[in-house]
Amino acid sequence: MNATEIREAVRDILHRFAPEADLDALAPTADLREALDIDSFDFLNLLNALHDRLGVDIPESDYGRVRTLQTLTEYLTAKKTDPVERLV
C-alpha cells in the first residue's frame, strides 16, 4: 500500500464520521476533532476504523501525534508502507 492509497483510505473513513464535511477544504494541519466537530469517542472510533482497514495499531500514547490530516496520514504511511518503498 502506498501513500496515495493510505491518504484515500483516511479520507474515506473521515467521510464516514463527518459526512457533511468538505474534506477538500480541510487544512492538512487543522485539528481533526475541532475541524470536523467530532468528539473523543468518535475520534477513537475513527482510529479503530483505520486499524480495521489498514491493519495499523495506533497506541493511546500516539493519539496526540495523529490529530491532523497531515500527521495522521504521515503516521500511517510510516507504519504501513514497505521500508524500501519509503526510500524511493
MOHU-V413103 format. One record per residue. RES is the residue in one letter. PSI is psi as a letter, one per 30 degrees, with the letter a starting at -180 (none if undefined). BURIAL is 1 if it has 9 or more other ideal C-beta (glycine too) atoms within 8 Angstrom, else 0. Layout:
res: (RES & RES)
psi: (PSI & PSI)
burial: (BURIAL & BURIAL)
This chain:
res: (M & N & A & T & E & I & R & E & A & V & R & D & I & L & H & R & F & A & P & E & A & D & L & D & A & L & A & P & T & A & D & L & R & E & A & L & D & I & D & S & F & D & F & L & N & L & L & N & A & L & H & D & R & L & G & V & D & I & P & E & S & D & Y & G & R & V & R & T & L & Q & T & L & T & E & Y & L & T & A & K & K & T & D & P & V & E & R & L & V)
psi: (k & l & e & e & e & e & e & e & e & e & e & e & e & e & e & e & f & i & f & f & k & j & f & f & f & k & k & f & g & k & k & e & e & e & e & f & h & k & l & e & e & e & e & e & e & e & e & e & e & e & e & e & e & f & g & k & k & j & l & e & f & f & e & f & f & h & f & l & e & e & e & e & e & e & e & e & e & e & e & e & l & k & e & e & e & f & f & none)
burial: (0 & 0 & 0 & 0 & 0 & 1 & 1 & 0 & 1 & 1 & 1 & 0 & 1 & 1 & 1 & 0 & 1 & 1 & 0 & 0 & 1 & 0 & 0 & 0 & 0 & 1 & 0 & 0 & 0 & 1 & 0 & 1 & 1 & 0 & 1 & 1 & 0 & 1 & 0 & 0 & 0 & 1 & 1 & 0 & 1 & 1 & 1 & 0 & 1 & 1 & 1 & 0 & 0 & 1 & 0 & 1 & 0 & 1 & 0 & 0 & 0 & 1 & 1 & 0 & 0 & 1 & 1 & 1 & 1 & 0 & 1 & 1 & 1 & 0 & 1 & 1 & 1 & 0 & 0 & 1 & 1 & 0 & 0 & 0 & 0 & 1 & 0 & 0)
